[in-house]
């Protein structure tokens, strides 16, 4: 009986222990974020890598999302004689929920795994230990800059993805109908209000922070040699993707309580 109970409780203990360690790691980040000197060059390099290098994948995905959502929504609206509402419905769906979450998941797969693998390889090859011996603070140089970069750049990528996905929606609207450029965008901006845009944008900062902190935590604490690098990259994607959904659920509940839905 005790053995069965131990088997049941051990996964729960591991999850809680992992959550506690990630929380401690995040608190260490907040402790060092305001300490000087700040690594501006490394921060700018990470912003370029995270933002510019991820933009093509995010842009293509956003365009396809806009097309697909529009094409799939049209038949249902046609049945109810509400085809004219297509631009309004699609724009709210994309901006409020679909684009922020899908963009965050793409970044969790590309950026989170990249950070986990990069820091993991530095850990197993003792480069991080060498930085400590040389007097450099590796946590501040490696972790703080990357977490700040993901926190800043994922909202920027989301804004760009919003625009591209709405353009994809415009193309999808005109595949089986004719809607002028001015009419489409007037309908989009008639229905979109700040209560749609601001909450969806604010939660992307939390998405970016979660992706950055999990990727850095997994890479910074990587073990078991080269095998551990792969495990760090894989677990970074899994945990950060799960956190994206959890944060999104919490954000939806908060906006609902505030009457912003």
C-alpha positions as CSV (number, residue, x, y, z in Angstrom):
1,X,0.0,0.0,0.0
2,X,2.8,2.4,0.9
3,X,4.6,1.5,-2.3
4,X,1.5,2.3,-4.4
5,X,1.1,5.6,-2.5
6,X,4.7,6.4,-3.1
7,X,4.3,5.8,-6.9
8,X,1.3,8.1,-7.0
9,X,2.9,10.9,-4.9
10,X,6.3,10.8,-6.5
11,X,5.3,12.5,-9.8
12,X,3.4,15.1,-7.9
13,X,6.4,15.7,-5.7
14,X,8.6,16.1,-8.8
15,X,6.2,18.6,-10.3
16,X,6.1,20.7,-7.2
17,X,9.8,20.5,-6.7
18,X,10.4,21.6,-10.3
19,X,7.9,24.5,-9.9
20,X,9.7,25.6,-6.7
21,X,13.1,25.5,-8.4
22,X,11.9,27.5,-11.4
23,X,10.4,30.0,-8.9
24,X,13.7,30.4,-7.1
25,X,15.4,30.8,-10.4
26,X,12.9,33.6,-11.4
27,X,13.4,35.3,-8.0
28,X,17.2,35.3,-8.6
29,X,16.5,37.0,-12.0
30,X,14.5,39.8,-10.4
31,X,17.2,40.2,-7.8
32,X,19.9,40.8,-10.4
33,X,17.9,42.6,-13.1
34,X,18.6,46.1,-11.6
35,X,22.2,45.4,-10.6
36,X,24.9,47.2,-12.6
37,X,26.6,46.9,-15.0
38,X,23.9,45.9,-17.5
39,X,25.0,43.9,-20.5
40,X,23.6,46.1,-23.2
41,X,25.5,44.5,-26.1
42,X,24.4,41.0,-25.2
43,X,20.8,42.2,-24.7
44,X,20.7,43.8,-28.1
45,X,22.2,40.7,-29.7
46,X,19.6,38.5,-28.1
47,X,16.8,40.9,-29.2
48,X,18.1,40.6,-32.8
49,X,18.3,36.9,-32.6
50,X,14.9,36.3,-31.0
51,X,13.1,39.0,-33.0
52,X,14.6,39.1,-36.4
53,X,15.4,35.4,-36.7
54,X,12.0,34.4,-35.6
55,X,10.0,36.9,-37.8
56,X,9.9,34.8,-41.0
57,X,8.4,31.8,-39.3
58,X,5.9,33.9,-37.3
59,X,5.0,35.9,-40.4
60,X,4.3,32.8,-42.6
61,X,2.3,31.2,-39.8
62,X,0.2,34.4,-39.2
63,X,-0.6,34.7,-42.8
64,X,-1.8,31.1,-43.0
65,X,-3.8,31.5,-39.8
66,X,-5.6,34.5,-41.2
67,X,-6.4,32.6,-44.4
68,X,-7.5,29.4,-42.8
69,X,-9.7,31.0,-40.1
70,X,-11.5,33.1,-42.7
71,X,-12.0,30.2,-45.2
72,X,-13.3,27.9,-42.5
73,X,-15.6,30.5,-40.9
74,X,-17.3,31.6,-44.1
75,X,-19.6,28.5,-44.6
76,X,-21.1,28.8,-41.1
77,X,-21.8,32.5,-41.5
78,X,-23.3,31.9,-44.9
79,X,-25.8,29.4,-43.4
80,X,-27.1,32.1,-41.1
81,X,-27.0,34.9,-43.7
82,X,-24.3,36.7,-41.8
83,X,-21.5,36.6,-44.4
84,X,-21.1,40.4,-44.0
85,X,-19.9,39.8,-40.4
86,X,-16.9,37.8,-41.6
87,X,-14.2,40.5,-41.3
88,X,-15.5,41.5,-37.8
89,X,-15.7,38.0,-36.4
90,X,-12.3,36.9,-37.8
91,X,-10.5,40.0,-36.7
92,X,-11.7,39.7,-33.1
93,X,-10.8,36.0,-33.0
94,X,-7.3,36.5,-34.3
95,X,-6.4,39.6,-32.3
96,X,-7.9,38.4,-29.0
97,X,-6.8,34.8,-28.8
98,X,-5.5,32.9,-31.8
99,X,-2.5,35.0,-32.8
100,X,-1.0,35.7,-29.3
101,X,-1.2,32.0,-28.3
102,X,0.0,30.5,-31.6
103,X,2.9,33.1,-31.8
104,X,3.9,32.2,-28.2
105,X,3.8,28.5,-29.0
106,X,6.0,29.0,-32.1
107,X,8.5,31.0,-30.0
108,X,8.4,28.3,-27.3
109,X,9.4,25.7,-29.8
110,X,12.0,27.8,-31.6
111,X,13.4,30.2,-29.0
112,X,12.8,28.1,-25.8
113,X,14.6,25.0,-27.3
114,X,17.4,27.2,-28.7
115,X,18.0,28.8,-25.3
116,X,17.9,25.5,-23.5
117,X,20.3,23.8,-25.9
118,X,22.7,26.8,-26.0
119,X,23.0,27.2,-22.2
120,X,22.9,23.4,-21.8
121,X,25.9,23.0,-24.1
122,X,27.7,25.8,-22.2
123,X,27.0,24.1,-18.9
124,X,28.2,20.6,-19.9
125,X,31.3,22.0,-21.5
126,X,32.1,24.0,-18.3
127,X,32.0,27.3,-20.1
128,X,29.6,28.7,-17.4
129,X,32.1,27.6,-14.7
130,X,34.9,29.3,-16.6
131,X,33.0,32.5,-16.7
132,X,32.6,32.4,-12.9
133,X,36.3,31.7,-12.4
134,X,37.1,34.7,-14.7
135,X,35.0,37.1,-12.5
136,X,32.1,37.4,-14.8
137,X,28.6,36.8,-13.5
138,X,27.2,34.2,-15.9
139,X,23.7,34.4,-14.6
140,X,23.5,38.1,-15.3
141,X,25.3,37.8,-18.7
142,X,23.4,34.7,-19.9
143,X,20.1,34.6,-18.2
144,X,19.0,38.2,-17.5
145,X,19.7,39.3,-21.0
146,X,17.9,36.4,-22.6
147,X,14.8,36.6,-20.4
148,X,14.5,40.4,-20.9
149,X,14.9,39.9,-24.7
150,X,12.1,37.2,-24.8
151,X,9.8,39.4,-22.6
152,X,10.3,42.3,-24.9
153,X,10.4,40.7,-28.4
154,X,7.5,38.3,-28.2
155,X,4.9,41.2,-27.8
156,X,6.6,42.9,-30.8
157,X,6.3,39.7,-32.8
158,X,2.7,39.3,-31.8
159,X,1.8,42.9,-33.0
160,X,3.4,42.1,-36.4
161,X,1.7,38.8,-36.5
162,X,-1.7,40.5,-35.8
163,X,-1.2,42.8,-38.8
164,X,-0.1,40.0,-41.1
165,X,-2.9,37.6,-40.0
166,X,-5.5,40.4,-40.7
167,X,-4.0,40.8,-44.2
168,X,-4.4,37.0,-44.6
169,X,-8.0,37.4,-43.5
170,X,-8.4,40.1,-46.2
171,X,-7.1,37.7,-48.8
172,X,-9.3,34.9,-47.5
173,X,-12.4,37.1,-47.6
174,X,-11.8,37.9,-51.3
175,X,-11.3,34.3,-52.4
176,X,-15.1,33.8,-52.8
177,X,-16.3,37.3,-52.6
178,X,-15.4,40.9,-53.3
179,X,-14.7,43.2,-50.4
180,X,-12.8,46.4,-51.0
181,X,-9.6,47.2,-49.1
182,X,-11.2,50.2,-47.4
183,X,-14.4,48.4,-46.5
184,X,-12.6,45.5,-45.0
185,X,-10.4,47.6,-42.7
186,X,-13.2,49.9,-41.7
187,X,-15.2,46.8,-40.5
188,X,-12.1,45.5,-38.7
189,X,-11.4,48.7,-36.8
190,X,-15.1,49.3,-36.1
191,X,-15.3,46.1,-34.0
192,X,-11.8,46.2,-32.5
193,X,-11.5,48.2,-29.3
194,X,-8.8,48.8,-26.7
195,X,-10.4,46.1,-24.5
196,X,-9.6,43.6,-27.2
197,X,-6.1,44.7,-28.0
198,X,-4.5,45.7,-24.6
199,X,-5.3,42.5,-22.6
200,X,-4.1,40.3,-25.5
201,X,-0.9,42.3,-25.8
202,X,-0.3,42.4,-22.0
203,X,-0.4,38.6,-21.7
204,X,2.3,38.2,-24.3
205,X,4.8,39.8,-22.0
206,X,4.0,37.0,-19.5
207,X,4.3,34.5,-22.3
208,X,7.7,35.9,-23.2
209,X,8.9,35.8,-19.6
210,X,7.8,32.3,-19.1
211,X,9.5,31.0,-22.3
212,X,12.7,32.8,-21.4
213,X,12.9,31.8,-17.7
214,X,12.1,28.1,-18.4
215,X,14.6,27.9,-21.3
216,X,17.3,29.5,-19.2
217,X,16.5,27.4,-16.2
218,X,16.7,24.1,-18.1
219,X,19.8,25.0,-19.9
220,X,21.6,26.6,-16.9
221,X,21.0,23.5,-14.8
222,X,21.6,20.9,-17.5
223,X,23.3,17.6,-16.5
224,X,24.3,14.2,-17.9
225,X,26.6,15.5,-20.6
226,X,25.5,15.8,-24.2
227,X,22.3,13.8,-23.5
228,X,21.3,16.4,-21.0
229,X,21.5,19.1,-23.7
230,X,18.8,17.3,-25.7
231,X,16.7,16.8,-22.5
232,X,17.0,20.5,-21.6
233,X,15.9,21.6,-25.1
234,X,13.0,19.2,-25.1
235,X,11.7,19.9,-21.6
236,X,12.1,23.7,-22.2
237,X,9.6,23.4,-25.1
238,X,7.1,21.2,-23.1
239,X,7.1,23.2,-19.9
240,X,7.0,26.6,-21.6
241,X,4.2,25.5,-24.0
242,X,2.2,24.3,-21.0
243,X,2.8,27.6,-19.1
244,X,1.6,29.5,-22.2
245,X,-1.8,27.8,-21.9
246,X,-2.0,28.2,-18.1
247,X,-1.2,31.9,-18.4
248,X,-3.7,32.3,-21.2
249,X,-6.4,30.6,-19.0
250,X,-5.6,32.9,-16.1
251,X,-5.6,36.0,-18.4
252,X,-9.0,35.0,-19.8
253,X,-10.5,34.6,-16.3
254,X,-9.1,38.0,-15.2
255,X,-10.5,39.9,-18.3
256,X,-13.8,38.2,-17.7
257,X,-13.9,39.3,-14.1
258,X,-13.0,42.8,-15.1
259,X,-15.8,42.8,-17.7
260,X,-13.4,43.2,-20.7
261,X,-14.8,40.2,-22.7
